[in-house]
Amino acid sequence: RRETVMVNGVKYLKLECVGQGGTCKVYKVLCPKRKTYALKRIKTQGREKETIDGFMDEIRLLQGLRGRDNIIQLIDAESCRSEGLIYV
């Protein structure tokens, strides 16, 4: 059975891990409309405030660039402070 992850009330099915780094993992996921996306899961626990602020700035920047050609499109993002995770 495959894992699911919720982002702002939308359930995504994790298909596979396609990359990882020191603070995050990137998963290939399937949304309810049967579209495939990349989902970045960022661990914030134990990170400095400046590092977390940098991740949030990245989200704001991508939100501002929505609809632009040659820019990866941000579908959704959620900060789960209680879990110590950010989903992008």
C-alpha distances in whole Angstrom, upper triangle without the diagonal:
4,7,10,13,16,20,23,21,19,15,14,10,10,11,12,15,18,21,22,25,27,26,23,20,19,16,16,14,14,16,17,20,18,19,18,19,20,19,21,20,23,24,27,28,31,32,35,36,37,34,32,35,35,31,32,35,33,31,34,36,33,33,37,36,34,35,37,37,36,34,30,29,28,25,25,25,25,26,24,27,26,23,25,23,24,22,23
4,7,10,13,16,20,18,16,12,10,7,6,7,9,12,15,18,19,22,24,23,20,16,16,12,12,11,11,13,14,17,15,17,15,16,16,15,17,16,20,21,24,25,28,29,32,33,34,31,29,32,31,27,28,31,29,27,31,32,29,29,33,32,30,32,34,33,32,30,26,26,24,22,21,21,21,23,21,24,23,20,22,20,21,18,20
4,7,10,13,17,15,14,10,9,6,6,8,10,11,15,17,17,20,22,20,17,14,14,11,12,10,11,13,14,17,16,17,15,15,15,13,15,14,17,18,21,22,25,26,29,29,31,28,26,28,28,24,25,28,26,24,28,29,27,27,31,30,29,30,32,32,31,29,25,24,22,20,19,19,18,19,18,21,20,16,18,16,17,15,17
4,7,10,13,12,10,6,5,4,6,9,11,13,16,17,18,21,22,20,17,15,14,11,11,9,9,10,11,15,14,15,14,13,13,11,14,13,16,17,20,21,25,25,28,28,30,27,24,26,26,23,23,26,24,22,25,27,24,24,28,28,26,28,30,30,29,27,23,22,19,17,16,16,15,17,15,19,18,15,17,15,15,13,15
4,7,10,9,8,6,5,7,7,11,13,13,16,17,17,19,20,18,15,13,12,10,12,9,10,10,12,15,15,15,14,13,12,10,11,10,13,14,17,18,22,22,25,25,26,23,21,23,23,19,20,23,21,19,22,24,21,21,25,25,23,25,27,28,28,25,21,19,17,15,13,12,11,13,12,15,15,12,14,12,12,9,12
4,6,6,5,4,6,9,10,14,16,16,19,20,20,22,22,19,17,15,15,13,14,11,12,10,11,14,15,15,15,14,14,11,12,11,14,15,17,19,23,23,25,24,26,23,20,22,23,19,18,22,20,17,20,22,20,19,23,24,22,24,26,28,27,24,21,19,16,13,11,10,9,11,10,14,14,12,14,12,11,9,11
4,5,5,7,8,11,12,16,17,17,19,19,19,21,22,18,16,15,14,13,14,12,12,10,12,14,16,15,15,13,13,10,11,10,13,15,16,18,22,21,23,22,23,21,18,19,20,16,15,18,17,14,16,19,17,16,19,20,18,21,23,25,25,21,18,16,13,10,7,7,6,9,9,13,14,13,14,11,9,7,9
4,6,9,11,14,16,19,21,21,22,23,23,24,25,21,19,19,18,17,18,15,15,12,13,15,17,17,17,15,16,13,14,14,16,17,18,20,24,23,25,23,24,23,19,20,21,17,16,19,18,14,16,19,17,15,19,20,18,21,23,26,26,23,20,17,14,11,8,8,6,9,10,13,14,14,15,13,11,9,11
4,6,10,13,15,19,21,22,23,24,24,26,27,24,21,20,19,18,18,15,14,12,11,14,16,16,17,16,17,15,16,16,18,20,21,22,26,26,28,26,28,26,22,23,24,21,19,22,22,18,20,23,20,19,22,23,21,23,26,28,28,25,22,19,16,13,11,11,10,13,12,16,16,15,17,15,14,12,14
4,6,10,13,16,18,19,21,22,23,25,26,23,20,19,17,15,15,12,11,8,8,10,12,13,14,13,14,12,15,15,18,20,21,23,27,27,29,27,29,26,23,24,25,21,20,23,21,18,20,22,20,18,22,22,20,21,24,26,26,23,20,17,15,11,10,11,11,14,14,18,18,17,19,16,15,12,13
4,7,10,13,15,17,19,21,21,24,25,23,19,18,16,14,13,10,9,7,7,10,11,12,13,12,14,12,14,14,17,19,21,23,27,27,29,28,30,27,24,26,26,22,22,25,23,20,22,24,22,21,24,25,22,24,26,27,27,25,21,19,16,13,12,13,13,15,15,19,18,17,19,16,15,12,14
4,6,9,12,13,15,17,18,21,23,21,17,15,13,10,10,6,5,5,7,10,10,10,9,9,10,9,12,12,16,18,21,23,26,26,29,28,29,26,24,25,25,21,21,24,22,19,22,23,20,20,24,24,21,23,25,26,25,22,19,17,15,12,12,13,13,16,16,19,20,17,19,16,15,11,12
4,6,9,12,14,16,18,21,23,21,18,15,13,10,9,5,5,7,8,11,10,11,9,10,11,10,13,13,17,19,22,24,27,27,30,30,31,28,26,28,27,23,24,27,24,22,25,26,23,23,27,26,24,25,27,27,27,24,21,19,18,15,15,16,16,19,18,22,22,19,20,17,17,14,15
4,6,8,11,13,14,18,20,18,15,12,10,6,6,5,7,9,12,14,12,12,10,10,10,9,11,11,15,17,20,22,25,25,28,29,29,26,24,26,26,22,23,26,23,21,25,26,23,23,27,26,24,26,27,27,26,24,20,19,18,16,16,16,17,18,18,21,21,18,19,16,16,13,14
4,7,9,12,15,18,21,20,17,13,11,7,5,5,7,11,13,15,12,12,9,10,10,11,13,14,18,20,23,25,28,28,31,31,32,28,27,29,28,24,26,28,25,23,27,27,24,25,29,27,25,26,28,27,26,24,20,20,19,18,18,19,20,22,22,25,25,22,22,19,19,16,16
4,6,9,12,15,18,18,14,10,9,6,5,7,10,14,17,18,15,15,11,11,10,10,12,13,16,18,22,23,26,26,29,30,30,26,25,28,26,23,25,27,24,23,27,27,24,26,29,27,26,27,28,27,25,23,20,20,20,19,19,19,20,22,22,24,25,21,22,19,18,16,16
4,6,8,11,14,14,11,7,6,4,6,9,12,16,19,20,18,17,13,12,9,9,10,10,13,15,19,21,23,22,26,27,27,23,22,25,23,20,22,24,21,21,25,25,22,24,27,26,25,27,27,27,24,22,19,20,19,19,19,18,19,20,20,23,23,20,19,16,16,14,14
4,7,11,14,14,11,8,6,5,6,10,13,16,20,21,18,16,13,11,8,10,10,12,14,17,20,22,24,23,26,27,27,23,23,25,23,20,22,24,20,20,24,23,21,23,26,24,24,25,25,24,21,20,16,18,18,18,19,19,20,21,22,24,25,22,21,18,17,15,15
4,7,11,11,8,6,5,7,9,13,16,19,23,24,22,19,16,13,10,10,9,11,12,14,18,20,21,20,23,24,24,20,20,22,20,17,20,22,18,19,23,22,20,23,25,24,24,25,25,24,22,20,17,18,18,19,19,18,20,20,21,23,24,21,20,17,16,15,14
4,7,8,6,4,6,9,12,15,19,21,24,26,24,22,18,16,12,11,9,9,10,11,15,16,18,17,20,21,21,17,17,20,18,16,19,20,18,18,22,22,20,23,26,24,25,27,27,26,23,21,18,20,19,20,20,18,19,19,19,21,22,19,17,15,14,14,14
4,6,5,6,9,12,15,18,22,24,27,29,27,25,21,18,15,14,11,10,9,11,13,15,15,14,17,19,18,14,15,18,16,14,18,19,16,18,21,21,20,23,25,25,25,28,27,27,24,22,19,21,20,21,21,19,19,19,19,20,22,19,16,15,14,15,15
4,6,8,12,15,18,21,24,26,29,31,30,28,24,21,18,16,12,11,9,9,11,12,12,11,14,16,16,12,13,17,15,13,17,19,17,19,22,22,21,24,26,26,27,30,29,30,27,24,22,23,22,23,22,20,20,18,19,19,20,17,15,14,14,15,16
4,7,10,14,17,19,23,24,27,29,28,26,23,20,16,14,10,8,6,6,8,9,10,9,12,14,14,10,10,14,12,11,14,16,14,16,19,19,19,21,24,24,25,28,28,28,26,23,20,21,19,21,19,16,16,14,15,15,17,14,11,10,10,12,13
4,7,10,13,15,19,20,24,25,24,22,19,16,12,10,7,5,4,6,9,11,13,12,15,16,16,12,12,15,14,11,14,16,14,14,18,19,18,20,23,22,23,25,25,26,24,21,18,19,17,18,17,14,14,14,14,15,17,14,12,9,9,10,10
4,7,10,12,16,18,21,23,22,20,16,14,10,8,6,5,7,9,12,14,16,15,19,20,20,16,15,18,17,14,16,19,16,16,20,20,18,21,24,23,23,25,25,26,23,21,17,18,16,17,16,15,15,15,16,17,19,15,14,11,11,10,11
4,7,9,13,15,19,20,18,16,13,10,6,5,4,6,9,12,15,17,20,18,21,22,22,18,17,20,18,14,17,19,16,15,19,19,17,19,22,21,20,22,23,23,20,18,14,15,14,14,14,14,15,16,17,19,20,17,16,13,12,10,9
4,6,10,12,16,17,15,14,10,8,6,5,6,8,11,14,17,20,22,21,24,25,25,21,20,22,21,17,19,21,18,17,21,21,19,20,23,22,21,23,24,24,21,19,15,16,15,14,14,14,15,17,17,20,21,18,18,14,13,11,11
4,7,10,14,15,12,10,7,6,5,6,9,11,15,17,21,23,26,25,28,28,28,24,23,25,23,20,21,23,20,19,22,22,19,21,24,22,21,22,23,22,20,19,15,15,14,14,15,15,17,19,20,23,24,21,21,17,16,13,12
4,7,10,11,9,8,6,5,6,7,10,12,15,18,21,23,26,26,29,29,29,26,24,25,24,21,22,24,21,19,22,23,19,20,24,22,20,21,23,23,22,20,16,15,14,12,13,14,16,18,19,22,23,20,20,17,16,12,12
4,7,8,6,6,5,6,9,10,13,15,19,21,24,26,30,29,32,31,32,29,26,28,27,23,24,26,23,21,24,24,21,21,25,23,21,21,23,23,23,21,17,16,15,13,14,15,17,20,20,24,25,22,23,20,18,15,14
4,5,5,5,6,8,10,10,14,16,19,22,24,27,30,29,32,31,31,29,26,27,27,23,23,25,22,20,22,23,20,19,23,22,19,20,22,23,23,21,17,15,14,11,12,14,15,19,19,23,24,22,23,19,18,14,14
4,5,7,10,11,14,14,18,19,22,25,27,29,33,32,35,34,34,32,29,30,30,26,26,28,26,23,25,26,23,22,25,25,21,22,25,25,26,24,20,18,17,13,14,16,17,21,21,25,25,23,25,22,20,17,17
4,6,9,11,15,15,19,21,24,27,29,32,35,34,36,35,36,33,31,32,31,27,27,28,26,23,25,26,22,21,24,24,20,20,23,23,24,22,19,17,16,13,14,17,19,23,24,27,28,26,28,24,22,19,18
4,7,10,13,15,18,20,24,27,29,32,35,34,37,36,36,33,31,32,31,28,28,29,26,24,26,27,23,23,26,25,21,21,24,23,23,22,19,17,17,14,16,19,21,24,25,28,29,27,28,25,23,19,18
4,7,10,12,16,18,22,25,28,30,33,32,34,34,34,31,29,30,28,25,25,26,23,21,23,24,20,20,23,21,18,18,20,20,20,18,15,14,14,11,14,17,19,22,24,27,28,26,27,23,21,17,16
4,7,10,13,16,19,22,25,28,31,30,32,32,32,28,27,28,26,23,24,25,22,20,23,23,19,20,23,21,18,18,20,19,19,17,14,13,13,11,13,16,18,21,22,26,27,25,25,21,19,16,14
4,6,10,13,16,19,22,25,28,26,29,28,28,25,23,24,23,19,20,21,18,16,19,19,15,16,19,18,16,16,18,18,16,15,11,10,10,9,11,13,15,18,20,23,25,22,22,18,16,12,10
4,7,10,13,16,19,22,25,23,25,25,25,22,20,22,20,16,18,19,16,14,18,18,14,16,19,18,16,17,18,18,16,14,10,10,10,10,11,12,14,17,18,21,23,20,20,16,14,10,8
4,6,10,13,16,19,21,20,23,22,22,19,17,19,18,14,15,17,14,13,16,17,14,15,19,18,17,19,20,20,19,16,12,12,10,9,9,9,11,13,14,18,19,16,16,12,10,7,6
4,6,10,12,16,18,17,19,19,19,16,14,16,15,11,13,15,12,11,15,16,13,15,18,18,17,20,21,21,19,16,13,13,11,11,11,9,11,12,13,16,18,15,14,10,8,6,5
4,7,10,12,15,14,17,17,18,15,13,15,15,11,13,16,14,13,16,18,16,17,21,21,20,23,24,25,23,20,16,16,14,14,12,10,10,10,11,13,14,11,10,7,6,5,7
4,6,9,12,10,13,14,14,11,9,12,12,8,11,14,12,12,15,17,16,17,20,21,21,24,25,26,24,21,18,18,15,16,14,11,10,9,10,11,13,11,8,5,5,6,8
4,6,8,8,11,13,14,11,9,13,13,10,13,16,15,15,18,20,19,21,24,24,25,28,28,29,28,24,21,22,19,19,17,14,12,10,10,10,11,9,6,5,7,9,12
4,6,5,8,9,11,8,6,10,11,9,11,14,14,14,17,19,19,20,23,24,25,28,29,30,29,25,23,23,20,21,18,14,12,9,9,8,10,9,5,6,7,11,13
4,5,9,10,13,11,9,13,14,13,15,18,18,18,21,23,23,24,27,28,29,32,33,34,32,29,27,26,23,24,21,18,15,12,11,9,10,8,5,8,10,14,16
4,7,9,12,10,10,13,15,14,16,19,19,20,22,24,25,26,28,30,31,34,34,36,34,31,28,29,26,27,24,21,19,15,14,12,13,12,9,11,13,17,19
4,7,8,6,7,10,11,11,13,15,16,17,19,21,22,23,25,27,28,31,31,33,31,28,26,26,23,25,22,19,17,14,14,12,14,13,10,11,12,16,17
4,5,5,7,9,10,11,13,14,16,17,19,20,22,23,25,26,28,32,32,33,32,28,27,27,24,26,24,20,19,15,16,14,16,16,12,14,14,18,19
4,5,5,6,9,10,11,12,14,16,16,18,20,21,22,24,26,30,30,32,31,27,26,26,23,25,22,18,17,14,15,12,15,16,12,13,13,17,18
4,6,5,6,9,10,10,12,14,15,16,18,20,21,22,25,28,28,30,28,25,24,24,22,24,22,19,18,15,17,15,18,19,15,15,15,18,18
4,5,5,7,9,10,11,13,15,15,17,19,20,21,23,27,26,28,26,23,22,22,20,22,20,17,16,14,16,14,17,17,13,13,12,15,15
4,5,5,6,9,10,11,13,14,16,17,19,20,22,25,25,27,26,22,21,21,18,20,17,14,13,10,12,11,14,14,10,10,9,12,13
4,5,5,6,9,10,10,12,14,15,16,18,20,24,24,26,25,21,20,20,18,20,17,14,14,11,14,13,16,17,13,13,11,14,14
4,5,5,6,9,10,10,12,14,15,17,19,22,22,24,22,19,18,18,16,19,17,14,15,13,16,15,19,18,15,14,12,14,13
4,5,5,7,9,10,11,13,14,16,17,21,20,22,21,17,16,16,13,16,14,11,11,10,13,13,17,16,13,11,8,10,9
4,5,5,6,9,10,11,13,14,16,19,20,22,21,18,16,16,13,15,13,9,10,9,12,12,16,16,13,12,9,10,10
4,5,5,6,9,10,11,12,15,18,18,20,20,16,16,15,13,16,14,12,13,12,16,16,20,20,17,15,12,13,12
4,6,5,6,9,10,11,13,16,16,18,16,13,12,12,10,13,12,11,12,13,16,17,21,20,17,15,12,12,10
4,5,5,6,9,10,11,14,15,17,17,13,12,11,8,10,9,7,9,10,14,15,19,18,16,14,10,10,7
4,6,5,6,9,10,14,14,17,17,14,13,12,10,12,11,10,12,12,16,17,21,21,19,17,13,13,11
4,5,5,6,9,12,12,15,14,11,11,11,10,13,13,12,15,15,19,20,24,24,21,19,15,15,12
4,5,5,6,10,10,12,12,8,8,7,6,9,10,10,13,15,19,21,24,23,21,18,15,13,10
4,5,5,9,10,14,14,11,10,8,6,9,9,9,12,14,18,20,23,23,22,19,15,14,11
4,6,9,9,13,14,11,12,10,10,12,13,13,16,18,21,23,26,26,25,22,18,17,14
4,6,6,9,10,7,9,8,9,12,13,14,17,19,23,25,28,28,26,23,19,18,14
4,6,9,10,8,8,6,7,9,11,13,16,19,23,25,28,27,26,23,19,17,14
4,7,9,8,9,7,9,11,14,16,20,23,26,29,31,31,30,26,23,20,17
4,7,6,9,8,11,13,16,18,22,24,28,30,33,32,31,27,24,22,18
4,6,8,9,13,15,18,20,24,26,30,32,35,34,32,29,25,23,19
4,7,9,12,15,18,20,24,26,29,31,34,33,31,28,24,22,18
4,6,9,12,15,16,20,22,25,28,31,29,27,24,21,19,15
4,7,9,12,14,17,20,23,25,28,26,25,21,18,15,12
4,6,9,11,15,18,21,24,27,25,24,20,17,14,11
4,6,8,11,14,17,20,23,22,21,17,14,11,7
4,7,11,14,17,20,22,21,21,17,14,11,8
4,7,11,13,16,19,18,18,14,11,8,6
4,7,10,13,15,15,14,11,7,5,4
4,6,9,12,11,11,8,6,5,7
4,6,9,9,8,6,4,6,9
4,6,5,6,5,6,8,11
4,5,5,6,8,11,14
4,6,8,10,13,16
4,5,9,11,15
4,7,10,14
4,7,10
4,7
4
